[in-house]
């Protein structure tokens, strides 16, 4: 499968184009499988719930690592308890499910930060390096750890960081990110592009979204 680049998302092999409400929409095999799993899980299929969890959890965990740092797994667990409880009420396709779960994760993250008296920016501040500390691991070809990717994200302005995480780690489209963040799509487009451009400067690579998304979504 091709990876994400600074200019957007390349179309994966096997991706299908369908028309929904009169407009073309790309549907990947992964999205088709996720949509089917959601429907089965709503009927009580536990194996299907495992499939949708494995599909969505890496993106949610990557997003949460960039917002609540070391408490990401705890917040994700709380979000999944709500997701499991409310799943029978969900209506939508795979894209809608990713956006719905991201909205739940975001609400739990912000609640956690409020309880701590912190902001999304201060949540990542302990990992923010001093000047010059990032040089060794941001050279082209350098391996990225989840902690390193998280540190790079915390160096962005808060809104840019969240737009990049939702767009390229959770893999939402602009409209879904706009709904989750409560901002116009045009604003999300600008925030995501600026965030990716700033990450590229830090990371020193043209493949910034793939590198950061992959490492933030991997287990530590």
Secondary structure, DSSP 8 states (H G I E B T S, - for coil): ---EETTEE---TT-EEEEETTEEEEE-HHHHHHHHHHHHHHTT-HHHHHHHHHHHHHHHHHHHHHHHGGGHHHHHHHHHHHHHHHGGG--S-HHHHHHHHHHHHHHHHHHHHHHHT--HHHHTGGG---TTTTGGGSSTT----HHHHHHHHHTS-HHHHHHHIIIIIS---HHHHHHHHTS-HHHHHHHHHHHHHHHHHHHT-S-HHHHHHHHHHS--
